[in-house]
Structures are given as C-alpha cells and as structure tokens.
Amino acid sequence: MGRRLLVTDDSMMIRELIKELALESGWQIVGEAANGDEAIELFKQYQPDVTTLDLVMPVHDGLHALRGIRAIDPQAKVLVISAISQTEVLREALSLGASDFIVKPFKKDQAQQALNLLAGDNVLTAAIPVANGEPSK
C-alpha cells in the first residue's frame, strides 16, 4: 500500500525538495499546491494520507487551508512546514488540528522522519518547545 502525499508551498523550490525527500522514503506524490485554495481542492480530490502545508502563502494562507482540510476530514494528517516563527500562529495551527510542525530551514532526515511517523497509525501530538518566546528548531 503506497503512502500518498499532497505537498503545499508557494515556493516551487521547497515543493521540489519535499517531493524529492518523500519519494526517497517511498511516498507517492498525488498533487502539489501553491496556495491554500489549491490545497483544499486537491485534498478533496485525492484524500492523501498526509498533507504538507506552508503557513505563509498567497491567495489564502495555510491556516485557511488547514481549516478547509479539517472540515473535509477531521482526522486528516497535516504536517506544517513553515519558516514562520510566531508562536501564536504555530499554536493556532496546532489548535486547528495540525499533526506536527517543522520550522524551515529543516533537515532532510527530520522531514522524512515526521512524514513516516504520520504515515503510521499514531497521530503525533506536536509540542513546540519555546525558549525566549521562540519555537526551537
């Protein structure tokens, strides 16, 4: 059984990086989106096992996409991969149902491990360690 991934980021370079590391770990890429609206539509169409999601994107942001995805499937597994380091936005993403969060820039093995953990039966409960008001990297 293949693990199916939807990759969402407004940066084509980041999408390519995520797709490459996912393919190396045996994932099938079912789609890629450059904004929140595209992510919702592609999620509805493909029902991926995991969706990666940037928070800062044009048209509609990642929080909008996360709300839309969770409305379609309250159990959806969403890995937020974003450079944003505002603790409140991270907390909001987690409260909306994000499964885990990785801060850009990220290490390839860190992203692969997070994807592979989400592909299992265990949904991660993300905890963001905060020191001096900033999430740890």
Summary of the structure (lengths in Angstrom):
residues: 137
radius of gyration: 13.4
end to end distance: 32.4
largest distance: 43.3
contacts: 441
relative contact order: 0.17
helix: 41%
strand: 22%
